[in-house]
Amino acid sequence: MNVVLRRIGIVTTLLLITMAVPGPAQPAPGGSPLAFFIRDGDIDNHFFRDGTVAAHLLLRSGTSPRIVIAFPAGNSGAALWFAATERPVVFALDGAITPIGDGPDRGVAATIVARGSTRLAMTQPVLGSIRVIRDYMHTRRLPAGLEHRRDIAAAASISRRSADGQHHYRLDIEPVGDTRLSEDGTVLASDAGEIRFRLCAITDEQPLTPIPEQALLTPAAAADPRARQVLAFLSYDEKLLAGSWRFLTYFGRDTLISTRLLLPVLTPRTIEAALGSVLERLSPAGEVAHEEDIGEFPAWRGEQAPAYDYKMIDDDFMLAPVLAQYFLETSPGAGRRAAFLARTTAAGHSYAEAVRRNLQQVLASARPYAAEPGVATLIHTQGDLAVGNWRDSEEGLGGGRIPYDVNAILVPAALAAAIRLYELPELVDSVRAAEAERLLAVWRGAGEHFEVAVEPEEARKRIERYADALRIPAEQALNAIGDEAVVFPAVALDRRGRPLPIMHSDDAFGLLFSSPSRAELRRIAGHIERPLPAGLWTPVGIVVANPTYAVEPELRASFSREHYHGAVVWSWQQAMAASGIARQLERRDLDATTRAALKRAEEALWRAIDATFDSRTSELWSWDYDPQAGWKLVPFGQRSGHQSESNAAQLWSTVYLAIPGPRRP
C-alpha cells in the first residue's frame, strides 16, 4: 500500500498513539433516532440520524469491496477501498450504528464483519469532500497535494485536515476478536473464516438542522415507511439534499422537481425550506443554482465556499411553475404567500425581489426566439457544454446542444407561470405580464423543430435490428407499429439544428407542466404503452431513452443500458409520468379516444412501477433479458460497463408519497 500512496503523492506518517474517541452524541430532542436499511444488489446501505449526527454507511460486497461513510454535514465523508479478492467478500453490519460526538466532532461507529476471505488489504483511503470521493471512484485520481496521516497502534487511524484548513476528518479501523492488523496498518486478516473490525468516522463540519419526520408530511401522504425514511434523511431546514451517498447536498433541479411532485403532501415548513433554498442561491441575474460546492471542495479549485454552479439551463424555467402551483393552487401557499415573499436572503434581498429576478431571466431568455423564431434562437446549452438539462452526463443529449424538454415544454411553462405570478399583489407587473403573453404565443410552436418521423416499413427494420442486437423479443414491438409513421420528438437538436432521433421520456414534463393537445396526448401515451424497442415500456420500468430509431451506430451506442441516461429506468421519471397522466385525466376537454389512450398508458406504467416497488427510492436501474427467465432488474453501477453508481436514497424518488396508483375495481 505504501507504494500506492507514494505514487499518488500522499504523505504517510506512522506513529504509535492511543486513539481518542469522542463520547456519545446527544439524542434528538423529543424524538427517536432515524435508522433504516436498503439493500441494492451487492450494496448494503445503512442510514442513521440522531440529534446532530447523520450518516450513510455503505458496504459494497463482491470482489472489489469498498466502504463509504457519508455525512450531510459539509457533504463530507470517508471511503476505504480494498484490493480485489479472488472470492467475493460479503460485508455485514454487526449490531447497530452508534452515534459519537464531543463538541464539534461528530460521527458514527459500527462493527463490520467480512466473510468470504481471510485477508482484506486496504489500498486507498479517501477522507474529506464527497465530491472528491465521488470523483476518485470514477477516475482513481486525487487532487494534487491531498495528504492523509496514518497512525498505527492496536488500530489504524487515518486523518487529514481539509484543503482550506478549517476542518478535519478521521477514520479509525480497529480489529475485533481474533482479527489481526498488519504492522503497517494496511491489512486485516483472520484465520477464523470471518474478519471483524470496528469502524469509526468523524468530522467537525457544521451539522444541518433536520426537519422532524412528524413535521415533513401531511396526513394525505402515502403510508410508505421507506419513502418516508428517505425523505426524512434528506430533509433539513437549510435545504433538501438530492441523494445519498453521491449527491448529499443542494441541487436546484432536484429540489424543484421533488417539491412540485410532493406538493400535495408536504407541510408548508418543508415546501418553504425547499423554495427558500432555491431563492437563497439565485445568481444576480436570476439563474437557479444547479449545485453547490461546500465544505473543502471549492478550495481545491481556488474558490471560496460556498460556490454555486449555474451551467444548467433547465432549472431556470422550473422555479416559476412551482411557485405558481404553490401560491395559486394550494390553500397553505395562498395564505402564507405574503409572509414568505417578505422574507429576506442572507444578502438582504427580499424573496419577492429574488422571484422578480428569476422571472426577468425567463423573459430575457425567451425574447430572441420570439423575435425571430428558428433553430438558431432556441435555447442552447452554455458555451460548448454537452450538458444543460437533467440528462447531464456527457452522452445524455447524444451530442446535442438544444434540449427538447427545455425549449418545447419548460420555457412555455415558465412563461405561462410568469403571467400568473405577475398578477399577484406582491409581484404585480402588468407590462411584463403582457410581454410574457406575447412571448408565450410564439414559444408554443417551438416543439415543431424537434419532430422525427419514421415510416412504418423502416421502423420495423430498425426494431428488428435493435432487438437482435440486444437479444430481446421483437414480436410485440412489431405488432405495435401500425400503418402510420412513428412520430416522436427528438431528445435534442445537434450543433447544426438537426433532430437526434432518440425516443425519450421527457414528454412527461409536458404532462406535468402543460396541457398538450389531444393528438399529443395520444402520441405520448402510445410511447409509454408500447414495448421496447417500439416504445419505452419494459416489465421492469419505462426506459428514459430508446435508441432504436437512430441510424448512426455511434448514436445508438451512446444510449445503451450501461449509460447513465441511456436505455435505463429512472424512478422519478416514471413518477412524473404517473402524476402527469393523472393530471391530464382531470381535464374536461378530452374525447373518449384520448382518455382511453391515457388510461391504457397509465395501467401499463403502473404495472411496471408495481413490479419494481422494492427499488422505488433508488436513483435508477438497468435490466437484463433471458429467454427463459424473462426481464430482470439490474442495480445500476454493479455490472461491468455501467457508467456510474445509483444512489439507494434519492430525493425525487420519494415522490410516490404524493402519487397514489390508479383506482382499480
C-alpha positions as CSV (number, residue, x, y, z in Angstrom):
1,M,0.0,0.0,0.0
2,N,2.9,2.4,0.8
3,V,3.9,2.1,-2.9
4,V,0.4,3.1,-3.9
5,L,0.4,6.1,-1.5
6,R,3.7,7.4,-2.7
7,R,2.7,7.1,-6.3
8,I,-0.3,9.4,-5.9
9,G,1.6,11.8,-3.7
10,I,0.0,11.0,-0.3
11,V,2.3,11.6,2.6
12,T,2.0,8.8,5.2
13,T,3.4,9.1,8.7
14,L,3.5,6.1,11.1
15,L,3.2,6.8,14.8
16,L,2.2,4.8,17.8
17,I,-0.6,6.6,19.6
18,T,-3.7,5.8,21.6
19,M,-7.0,6.6,19.8
20,A,-9.1,9.3,21.3
21,V,-12.8,8.6,20.5
22,P,-15.4,11.3,21.3
23,G,-18.2,10.5,23.7
24,P,-21.8,9.6,22.8
25,A,-23.8,12.1,20.8
26,Q,-26.7,13.8,22.4
27,P,-30.1,12.3,21.4
28,A,-32.5,14.1,19.2
29,P,-34.8,16.3,21.3
30,G,-38.3,14.9,21.6
31,G,-37.7,12.1,19.1
32,S,-36.1,8.7,18.5
33,P,-33.2,8.1,16.1
34,L,-33.9,7.6,12.4
35,A,-32.3,4.3,11.4
36,F,-33.1,2.2,8.3
37,F,-31.5,-0.1,5.8
38,I,-31.7,-0.6,2.0
39,R,-30.1,-3.4,0.1
40,D,-29.4,-2.7,-3.6
41,G,-27.7,-5.7,-5.3
42,D,-24.3,-6.1,-3.7
43,I,-24.5,-2.9,-1.7
44,D,-25.9,-2.6,1.8
45,N,-26.9,1.0,2.7
46,H,-27.4,1.8,6.4
47,F,-28.8,5.3,7.2
48,F,-28.7,6.8,10.6
49,R,-29.6,10.2,12.2
50,D,-29.7,11.1,15.9
51,G,-29.6,14.7,17.0
52,T,-26.8,16.4,15.3
53,V,-25.3,13.2,13.9
54,A,-26.4,12.0,10.4
55,A,-24.6,9.4,8.3
56,H,-24.9,6.9,5.5
57,L,-22.8,3.8,5.8
58,L,-22.4,1.9,2.5
59,L,-20.9,-1.6,2.4
60,R,-20.0,-2.8,-1.1
61,S,-19.6,-6.6,-1.2
62,G,-18.1,-8.6,-4.0
63,T,-14.6,-9.0,-5.4
64,S,-14.0,-5.2,-5.4
65,P,-15.1,-4.4,-1.8
66,R,-15.5,-0.8,-0.6
67,I,-16.8,1.1,2.4
68,V,-18.2,4.7,2.4
69,I,-19.4,6.8,5.3
70,A,-21.1,9.9,4.0
71,F,-22.2,12.9,6.2
72,P,-24.7,15.5,5.2
73,A,-22.6,17.9,7.3
74,G,-20.4,19.6,4.8
75,N,-21.2,17.0,2.1
76,S,-18.2,15.2,3.6
77,G,-17.2,11.6,4.4
78,A,-14.6,8.9,4.4
79,A,-14.2,6.0,2.0
80,L,-12.0,2.9,2.0
81,W,-11.1,0.8,-1.0
82,F,-9.8,-2.7,-0.6
83,A,-7.7,-4.8,-3.1
84,A,-9.6,-7.1,-5.4
85,T,-10.2,-10.5,-3.9
86,E,-10.3,-13.9,-5.6
87,R,-13.6,-14.8,-3.9
88,P,-16.5,-12.4,-3.3
89,V,-16.4,-10.8,0.1
90,V,-19.7,-10.3,1.9
91,F,-19.9,-7.4,4.3
92,A,-22.5,-7.2,7.1
93,L,-23.1,-4.9,10.0
94,D,-22.8,-6.5,13.4
95,G,-25.2,-4.7,15.7
96,A,-26.3,-1.1,15.4
97,I,-24.6,2.1,14.3
98,T,-23.6,4.2,17.3
99,P,-23.5,8.0,17.2
100,I,-20.5,9.6,18.7
101,G,-19.9,13.3,19.4
102,D,-18.0,15.6,21.7
103,G,-18.2,19.3,21.0
104,P,-17.7,20.0,17.3
105,D,-16.5,16.4,16.5
106,R,-19.3,14.2,15.4
107,G,-19.6,10.8,13.7
108,V,-20.6,7.2,13.8
109,A,-19.1,3.9,14.8
110,A,-20.0,0.4,13.7
111,T,-18.7,-3.1,13.8
112,I,-18.3,-4.7,10.4
113,V,-18.0,-8.4,9.5
114,A,-16.4,-9.5,6.3
115,R,-17.0,-13.2,5.2
116,G,-15.5,-15.0,2.2
117,S,-11.8,-14.0,2.6
118,T,-9.2,-14.4,5.3
119,R,-7.4,-11.2,4.2
120,L,-8.5,-7.7,3.4
121,A,-5.8,-5.3,2.0
122,M,-6.7,-1.6,2.3
123,T,-5.5,0.0,-0.9
124,Q,-6.8,3.6,-0.7
125,P,-8.5,5.7,2.0
126,V,-10.1,9.0,0.9
127,L,-11.3,11.4,3.5
128,G,-12.9,14.8,3.0
129,S,-15.3,16.1,0.4
130,I,-17.9,13.7,-1.1
131,R,-17.1,15.3,-4.4
132,V,-13.5,14.2,-4.1
133,I,-14.6,10.7,-3.1
134,R,-17.1,10.5,-5.9
135,D,-14.5,11.7,-8.5
136,Y,-12.0,9.2,-7.2
137,M,-14.4,6.4,-7.6
138,H,-14.7,7.2,-11.4
139,T,-11.1,8.3,-12.2
140,R,-8.9,6.8,-9.4
141,R,-7.2,10.2,-9.2
142,L,-7.0,12.6,-6.2
143,P,-6.4,16.3,-6.1
144,A,-2.7,17.2,-6.1
145,G,-1.5,17.8,-2.5
146,L,-4.2,15.8,-0.8
147,E,-2.4,14.2,2.2
148,H,-3.6,11.6,4.7
149,R,-1.9,10.9,8.0
150,R,-1.8,7.3,9.1
151,D,-1.2,6.4,12.8
152,I,-0.8,2.7,13.8
153,A,-1.1,1.2,17.3
154,A,-3.6,-1.5,18.1
155,A,-5.7,0.1,15.3
156,A,-5.2,2.2,12.2
157,S,-6.2,5.8,12.4
158,I,-6.3,7.8,9.2
159,S,-6.8,11.5,9.4
160,R,-6.3,14.8,7.5
161,R,-7.2,18.5,7.6
162,S,-9.4,20.0,4.9
163,A,-7.8,21.8,2.0
164,D,-8.9,25.1,3.4
165,G,-7.5,24.2,6.9
166,Q,-10.9,24.8,8.5
167,H,-12.0,21.3,9.3
168,H,-10.6,17.8,10.0
169,Y,-11.7,14.2,9.2
170,R,-10.7,10.9,10.8
171,L,-11.3,7.2,10.1
172,D,-10.3,4.6,12.7
173,I,-10.1,0.9,11.9
174,E,-9.8,-1.4,14.9
175,P,-9.6,-5.2,14.7
176,V,-12.1,-7.1,16.8
177,G,-11.7,-10.6,18.3
178,D,-9.1,-12.7,16.6
179,T,-8.8,-10.4,13.6
180,R,-5.3,-9.0,13.2
181,L,-4.0,-5.7,11.7
182,S,-0.6,-5.8,9.9
183,E,2.2,-3.7,11.3
184,D,1.9,-1.1,8.6
185,G,-1.8,-0.8,9.2
186,T,-2.8,-1.9,5.6
187,V,-4.1,-5.5,6.0
188,L,-6.9,-7.0,8.2
189,A,-6.6,-10.8,8.5
190,S,-8.2,-13.7,10.4
191,D,-8.0,-17.5,10.2
192,A,-11.5,-17.9,11.7
193,G,-13.4,-17.6,8.5
194,E,-14.5,-14.0,9.0
195,I,-12.8,-10.7,9.5
196,R,-14.3,-8.4,12.2
197,F,-13.4,-4.8,12.8
198,R,-14.7,-1.6,14.4
199,L,-15.0,1.4,12.1
200,C,-15.3,5.0,13.4
201,A,-15.7,8.0,11.2
202,I,-15.6,11.6,12.5
203,T,-15.8,15.1,11.1
204,D,-16.2,18.6,12.6
205,E,-18.2,20.0,9.6
206,Q,-21.2,22.0,10.7
207,P,-24.3,19.8,11.0
208,L,-27.6,20.6,9.4
209,T,-31.0,21.1,11.1
210,P,-33.2,18.1,10.4
211,I,-36.9,18.6,9.8
212,P,-38.5,16.1,12.2
213,E,-40.4,13.2,10.5
214,Q,-43.7,14.3,12.0
215,A,-43.2,17.8,10.5
216,L,-42.4,16.7,7.0
217,L,-45.7,15.5,5.6
218,T,-49.4,16.0,5.9
219,P,-51.8,13.1,6.7
220,A,-52.5,12.8,2.9
221,A,-49.1,11.3,2.3
222,A,-48.9,7.6,1.4
223,A,-48.1,5.2,4.2
224,D,-44.7,4.1,2.7
225,P,-42.2,3.6,5.5
226,R,-39.1,3.5,3.3
227,A,-40.0,6.6,1.2
228,R,-40.8,8.5,4.4
229,Q,-37.5,7.5,5.9
230,V,-35.5,8.5,2.8
231,L,-37.3,11.8,2.7
232,A,-36.6,12.4,6.4
233,F,-32.9,11.6,6.0
234,L,-32.6,14.1,3.1
235,S,-34.7,17.0,4.5
236,Y,-33.3,19.9,6.5
237,D,-34.4,23.4,7.2
238,E,-31.4,24.7,5.3
239,K,-32.1,22.7,2.2
240,L,-33.2,19.4,0.8
241,L,-30.4,17.0,-0.2
242,A,-30.5,15.5,-3.7
243,G,-29.4,11.9,-2.8
244,S,-27.2,9.7,-0.9
245,W,-24.4,9.0,-1.0
246,R,-23.1,10.8,-4.1
247,F,-25.2,13.9,-4.1
248,L,-25.5,14.7,-0.4
249,T,-26.2,18.5,-0.8
250,Y,-28.4,21.0,-2.6
251,F,-29.3,20.6,-6.3
252,G,-31.7,23.1,-7.7
253,R,-33.4,20.9,-10.3
254,D,-33.8,18.0,-7.9
255,T,-35.3,20.3,-5.2
256,L,-37.8,21.9,-7.6
257,I,-39.0,18.7,-9.3
258,S,-39.3,16.9,-5.9
259,T,-41.2,19.9,-4.4
260,R,-43.6,20.1,-7.4
261,L,-44.4,16.3,-7.3
262,L,-44.7,16.2,-3.5
263,L,-46.6,19.5,-3.2
264,P,-49.9,17.9,-2.3
265,V,-48.5,16.1,0.8
266,L,-45.6,18.4,2.1
267,T,-46.1,20.6,5.0
268,P,-45.6,24.4,4.5
269,R,-42.4,24.1,6.5
270,T,-40.9,21.6,4.1
271,I,-42.1,23.4,1.0
272,E,-40.7,26.7,2.1
273,A,-37.4,25.2,3.2
274,A,-37.1,23.9,-0.4
275,L,-38.2,27.0,-2.2
276,G,-36.3,29.3,0.2
277,S,-33.1,27.3,-0.5
278,V,-33.5,27.9,-4.3
279,L,-34.2,31.6,-3.9
280,E,-31.2,32.0,-1.5
281,R,-28.9,30.6,-4.2
282,L,-30.1,32.6,-7.2
283,S,-27.5,34.4,-9.3
284,P,-27.6,38.2,-9.5
285,A,-29.2,37.6,-13.0
286,G,-31.9,35.3,-11.5
287,E,-30.5,32.0,-12.6
288,V,-31.2,28.9,-10.4
289,A,-28.1,27.3,-9.0
290,H,-27.7,23.7,-10.2
291,E,-25.3,22.5,-7.5
292,E,-23.5,24.0,-4.6
293,D,-19.8,23.3,-3.7
294,I,-19.5,23.4,0.1
295,G,-17.0,22.1,2.7
296,E,-13.5,21.8,1.4
297,F,-14.3,21.1,-2.3
298,P,-14.2,24.7,-3.5
299,A,-10.7,25.1,-2.0
300,W,-9.3,22.5,-4.5
301,R,-10.4,24.9,-7.3
302,G,-9.2,28.1,-5.6
303,E,-12.7,29.2,-4.7
304,Q,-14.4,30.3,-1.5
305,A,-17.2,28.2,0.0
306,P,-20.0,28.0,-0.9
307,A,-19.6,28.2,-4.6
308,Y,-22.6,27.8,-7.0
309,D,-22.8,26.2,-10.4
310,Y,-25.1,27.9,-12.9
311,K,-24.3,25.9,-16.0
312,M,-27.7,24.1,-16.2
313,I,-30.4,25.8,-18.3
314,D,-33.5,23.8,-17.4
315,D,-33.8,24.7,-13.7
316,D,-34.1,28.4,-14.5
317,F,-37.5,27.6,-16.1
318,M,-38.7,25.3,-13.3
319,L,-38.9,27.8,-10.4
320,A,-41.8,29.9,-11.7
321,P,-44.2,27.0,-12.4
322,V,-43.5,25.5,-8.9
323,L,-44.1,28.9,-7.2
324,A,-47.3,29.4,-9.2
325,Q,-48.5,26.0,-8.2
326,Y,-47.8,26.6,-4.5
327,F,-49.1,30.2,-4.3
328,L,-52.2,29.8,-6.6
329,E,-53.3,26.2,-6.3
330,T,-52.8,25.3,-2.6
331,S,-54.5,26.8,0.4
332,P,-51.4,27.0,2.5
333,G,-49.5,28.7,-0.3
334,A,-52.2,31.3,-0.8
335,G,-52.4,32.1,2.9
336,R,-48.6,32.2,3.5
337,R,-47.5,33.9,0.2
338,A,-47.2,37.4,1.5
339,A,-45.1,36.4,4.6
340,F,-43.0,34.1,2.5
341,L,-42.2,36.7,-0.1
342,A,-41.4,39.2,2.6
343,R,-38.5,37.0,3.9
344,T,-35.0,38.1,3.1
345,T,-32.0,36.2,1.8
346,A,-28.6,36.3,3.5
347,A,-27.7,39.1,1.1
348,G,-30.5,41.2,2.4
349,H,-32.8,40.9,-0.6
350,S,-36.5,40.0,-0.2
351,Y,-37.7,36.8,-1.6
352,A,-40.1,38.9,-3.8
353,E,-37.0,40.6,-5.3
354,A,-35.4,37.2,-6.0
355,V,-38.6,35.9,-7.7
356,R,-38.7,39.0,-9.9
357,R,-35.0,38.4,-10.9
358,N,-35.8,34.9,-12.0
359,L,-38.9,36.0,-14.0
360,Q,-36.9,38.6,-15.7
361,Q,-34.3,36.0,-16.6
362,V,-37.1,33.8,-18.1
363,L,-38.3,36.7,-20.2
364,A,-34.8,37.7,-21.3
365,S,-34.1,34.1,-22.4
366,A,-37.3,33.8,-24.3
367,R,-37.0,37.1,-26.3
368,P,-34.6,36.0,-29.1
369,Y,-36.7,33.2,-30.3
370,A,-39.9,35.2,-30.1
371,A,-38.3,37.9,-32.2
372,E,-37.0,35.6,-34.8
373,P,-38.3,32.0,-34.5
374,G,-35.9,29.4,-35.7
375,V,-33.3,26.8,-34.6
376,A,-30.6,29.4,-34.1
377,T,-32.6,31.3,-31.5
378,L,-33.7,28.3,-29.5
379,I,-32.1,28.0,-26.1
380,H,-28.8,26.2,-26.3
381,T,-26.6,24.7,-23.6
382,Q,-24.0,27.2,-22.4
383,G,-20.8,27.6,-24.5
384,D,-19.7,24.3,-25.8
385,L,-21.1,22.3,-22.9
386,A,-22.6,18.9,-23.6
387,V,-24.9,19.2,-20.6
388,G,-27.7,21.6,-19.7
389,N,-30.8,19.6,-18.6
390,W,-31.5,16.7,-16.3
391,R,-29.7,14.4,-18.8
392,D,-26.4,15.8,-17.5
393,S,-24.0,13.1,-18.4
394,E,-21.6,13.7,-21.4
395,E,-23.7,11.4,-23.6
396,G,-27.1,12.3,-22.2
397,L,-28.1,14.5,-25.1
398,G,-26.3,12.4,-27.7
399,G,-24.0,15.3,-28.5
400,G,-27.0,17.7,-28.9
401,R,-26.9,21.3,-27.8
402,I,-30.6,22.2,-27.9
403,P,-32.6,20.1,-25.4
404,Y,-36.2,19.2,-26.2
405,D,-37.6,19.5,-22.7
406,V,-36.2,23.0,-22.1
407,N,-37.4,24.5,-25.4
408,A,-40.7,22.7,-26.1
409,I,-42.0,22.4,-22.5
410,L,-40.2,24.3,-19.8
411,V,-39.8,27.7,-21.4
412,P,-43.6,27.8,-22.3
413,A,-44.4,26.6,-18.8
414,A,-42.3,29.3,-17.2
415,L,-43.8,32.0,-19.4
416,A,-47.4,30.8,-18.5
417,A,-46.4,30.8,-14.8
418,A,-44.9,34.3,-15.1
419,I,-48.2,35.7,-16.4
420,R,-49.9,34.3,-13.3
421,L,-47.2,35.4,-10.9
422,Y,-47.2,39.0,-12.3
423,E,-50.8,39.3,-11.3
424,L,-50.1,38.7,-7.6
425,P,-50.1,41.9,-5.4
426,E,-46.6,41.2,-4.2
427,L,-45.2,40.8,-7.7
428,V,-47.7,42.8,-9.8
429,D,-46.3,44.0,-13.1
430,S,-48.8,44.4,-15.9
431,V,-46.2,45.4,-18.5
432,R,-44.1,42.3,-18.1
433,A,-47.2,40.1,-17.8
434,A,-48.3,41.4,-21.3
435,E,-44.8,40.7,-22.7
436,A,-44.9,37.1,-21.3
437,E,-48.2,36.6,-23.1
438,R,-46.7,37.7,-26.4
439,L,-43.6,35.6,-25.9
440,L,-45.7,32.5,-25.0
441,A,-47.8,32.8,-28.2
442,V,-44.6,32.2,-30.2
443,W,-43.0,29.7,-27.9
444,R,-46.0,27.3,-28.1
445,G,-44.7,26.3,-31.6
446,A,-41.1,25.5,-30.5
447,G,-41.8,21.8,-30.3
448,E,-42.2,21.6,-34.1
449,H,-38.4,21.9,-34.6
450,F,-37.9,18.5,-32.8
451,E,-40.3,16.3,-34.8
452,V,-38.9,13.0,-36.0
453,A,-41.0,10.7,-38.3
454,V,-40.0,7.2,-39.3
455,E,-42.1,5.4,-42.0
456,P,-43.7,2.1,-40.8
457,E,-41.6,-0.2,-43.0
458,E,-38.4,1.4,-42.0
459,A,-39.5,1.5,-38.3
460,R,-40.0,-2.3,-38.4
461,K,-36.5,-2.8,-39.8
462,R,-34.9,-0.7,-37.1
463,I,-36.9,-2.5,-34.4
464,E,-35.7,-5.9,-35.7
465,R,-32.1,-4.7,-35.8
466,Y,-32.2,-3.3,-32.2
467,A,-34.0,-6.4,-30.9
468,D,-31.4,-8.7,-32.5
469,A,-28.5,-6.7,-31.1
470,L,-29.9,-6.9,-27.6
471,R,-31.4,-10.3,-27.9
472,I,-34.8,-9.1,-26.7
473,P,-38.2,-10.1,-28.1
474,A,-39.5,-8.1,-31.1
475,E,-42.9,-9.6,-31.8
476,Q,-45.0,-7.4,-29.6
477,A,-43.0,-4.3,-30.6
478,L,-43.5,-5.1,-34.3
479,N,-47.2,-5.6,-33.7
480,A,-47.4,-2.2,-32.1
481,I,-46.4,-0.5,-35.4
482,G,-49.4,0.3,-37.5
483,D,-49.7,1.8,-41.0
484,E,-48.7,5.3,-40.0
485,A,-45.3,6.8,-39.4
486,V,-43.7,6.5,-36.0
487,V,-43.6,10.2,-34.8
488,F,-41.8,11.4,-31.7
489,P,-39.8,14.5,-30.6
490,A,-36.0,14.2,-30.7
491,V,-34.2,14.3,-27.4
492,A,-32.3,17.3,-28.7
493,L,-31.1,19.1,-31.8
494,D,-27.4,18.7,-32.8
495,R,-24.9,21.5,-33.4
496,R,-26.4,22.0,-36.9
497,G,-30.0,22.0,-35.7
498,R,-30.8,18.5,-36.8
499,P,-33.1,16.3,-34.7
500,L,-31.4,13.5,-32.9
501,P,-33.8,10.5,-33.3
502,I,-33.8,9.2,-29.8
503,M,-37.2,8.4,-28.4
504,H,-37.3,9.5,-24.7
505,S,-39.4,10.0,-21.6
506,D,-39.2,13.8,-21.4
507,D,-42.7,14.2,-22.7
508,A,-43.7,13.6,-19.1
509,F,-42.6,17.2,-18.4
510,G,-45.4,18.2,-20.7
511,L,-47.9,16.0,-18.8
512,L,-46.9,17.7,-15.6
513,F,-46.4,21.3,-16.6
514,S,-48.6,22.0,-19.6
515,S,-51.8,21.0,-21.4
516,P,-50.8,19.1,-24.6
517,S,-53.2,18.7,-27.4
518,R,-55.3,15.6,-27.8
519,A,-53.1,14.3,-30.6
520,E,-50.0,14.9,-28.5
521,L,-51.5,13.1,-25.5
522,R,-52.3,10.1,-27.7
523,R,-48.8,10.1,-29.1
524,I,-47.2,10.3,-25.6
525,A,-49.5,7.6,-24.3
526,G,-48.5,5.3,-27.2
527,H,-44.8,5.7,-26.4
528,I,-45.3,4.8,-22.8
529,E,-47.6,1.8,-23.5
530,R,-45.6,0.3,-26.4
531,P,-42.9,-2.2,-25.5
532,L,-39.3,-1.7,-26.1
533,P,-38.0,-1.4,-28.8
534,A,-41.0,0.1,-30.4
535,G,-41.7,2.3,-27.4
536,L,-40.4,2.9,-23.8
537,W,-42.2,0.1,-21.8
538,T,-40.5,-2.9,-20.2
539,P,-41.7,-5.1,-17.4
540,V,-39.1,-3.5,-15.1
541,G,-39.9,0.1,-16.0
542,I,-40.1,2.8,-18.6
543,V,-36.7,3.5,-20.1
544,V,-35.7,7.1,-20.4
545,A,-34.2,6.7,-23.8
546,N,-34.8,4.3,-26.7
547,P,-32.2,4.5,-29.5
548,T,-34.0,2.0,-31.8
549,Y,-34.8,4.6,-34.5
550,A,-31.3,6.1,-34.7
551,V,-29.3,5.3,-37.9
552,E,-25.8,6.1,-36.8
553,P,-24.2,3.3,-34.8
554,E,-22.3,5.7,-32.6
555,L,-25.5,7.5,-31.6
556,R,-27.3,4.2,-30.8
557,A,-24.3,3.0,-28.7
558,S,-24.3,6.2,-26.6
559,F,-27.8,5.3,-25.3
560,S,-27.1,1.7,-24.1
561,R,-28.4,0.2,-20.9
562,E,-24.9,0.8,-19.5
563,H,-25.2,4.6,-20.0
564,Y,-26.4,6.8,-17.1
565,H,-29.1,8.4,-19.4
566,G,-29.5,5.5,-21.9
567,A,-32.0,2.7,-22.1
568,V,-32.3,2.6,-18.3
569,V,-35.1,3.3,-15.8
570,W,-35.2,6.4,-13.6
571,S,-37.7,6.1,-10.7
572,W,-38.6,9.8,-10.7
573,Q,-39.3,9.9,-14.5
574,Q,-41.9,7.1,-14.0
575,A,-43.4,9.0,-11.1
576,M,-43.6,12.2,-13.1
577,A,-45.3,10.4,-16.0
578,A,-47.8,8.8,-13.5
579,S,-48.5,12.2,-11.9
580,G,-48.8,13.9,-15.3
581,I,-51.2,11.3,-16.7
582,A,-53.4,11.6,-13.6
583,R,-53.3,15.4,-14.1
584,Q,-54.3,15.2,-17.7
585,L,-57.2,12.8,-16.9
586,E,-58.7,15.6,-14.8
587,R,-59.2,17.7,-17.9
588,R,-62.8,18.1,-19.2
589,D,-61.9,18.7,-22.9
590,L,-60.7,15.1,-23.7
591,D,-62.5,12.9,-26.1
592,A,-63.2,9.3,-25.4
593,T,-60.3,8.1,-27.6
594,T,-57.7,10.3,-25.9
595,R,-59.0,9.4,-22.5
596,A,-58.8,5.6,-23.3
597,A,-55.3,6.0,-24.6
598,L,-54.2,7.7,-21.4
599,K,-55.8,5.1,-19.3
600,R,-54.0,2.3,-21.2
601,A,-50.7,4.1,-20.7
602,E,-51.5,4.6,-17.0
603,E,-52.2,0.9,-16.5
604,A,-49.0,-0.2,-18.3
605,L,-47.0,2.4,-16.4
606,W,-48.3,1.2,-13.0
607,R,-47.7,-2.4,-13.9
608,A,-44.0,-1.6,-14.3
609,I,-43.9,0.6,-11.1
610,D,-45.6,-2.1,-9.0
611,A,-43.2,-4.7,-10.3
612,T,-40.2,-2.7,-9.2
613,F,-41.6,-1.4,-5.9
614,D,-38.6,-2.5,-3.8
615,S,-36.4,-0.2,-5.9
616,R,-38.7,2.8,-5.8
617,T,-36.4,5.1,-3.8
618,S,-33.3,4.3,-5.9
619,E,-32.0,6.7,-8.4
620,L,-32.0,4.4,-11.4
621,W,-31.6,0.8,-12.6
622,S,-30.8,-1.2,-15.7
623,W,-32.1,-4.5,-16.9
624,D,-31.2,-7.9,-18.4
625,Y,-33.3,-10.2,-20.6
626,D,-33.1,-14.0,-20.6
627,P,-35.4,-16.1,-22.9
628,Q,-36.3,-18.5,-20.0
629,A,-36.3,-16.1,-17.0
630,G,-37.6,-13.0,-18.9
631,W,-36.8,-9.4,-17.8
632,K,-34.7,-8.8,-14.7
633,L,-33.9,-5.5,-12.9
634,V,-30.2,-4.9,-12.6
635,P,-28.9,-2.4,-10.0
636,F,-27.1,0.3,-11.9
637,G,-23.3,0.6,-11.2
638,Q,-22.9,-3.0,-10.2
639,R,-22.1,-4.5,-13.6
640,S,-19.0,-4.1,-15.8
641,G,-19.5,-1.2,-18.2
642,H,-22.0,0.7,-16.1
643,Q,-21.0,4.4,-16.2
644,S,-21.8,5.3,-12.6
645,E,-23.4,4.1,-9.4
646,S,-27.1,4.5,-8.4
647,N,-27.9,6.2,-5.1
648,A,-30.1,4.0,-2.9
649,A,-31.8,7.1,-1.5
650,Q,-32.8,9.8,-4.0
651,L,-34.9,12.8,-3.1
652,W,-37.0,12.8,-6.3
653,S,-37.6,9.1,-5.9
654,T,-39.7,9.7,-2.8
655,V,-42.4,11.4,-4.7
656,Y,-44.7,8.4,-4.8
657,L,-45.7,9.6,-1.4
658,A,-47.9,12.0,-3.3
659,I,-48.8,9.8,-6.2
660,P,-51.3,7.1,-5.5
661,G,-51.8,4.4,-8.1
662,P,-54.8,4.4,-10.4
663,R,-58.1,3.2,-8.9
664,R,-58.7,-0.4,-9.6
665,P,-62.0,-2.2,-9.5
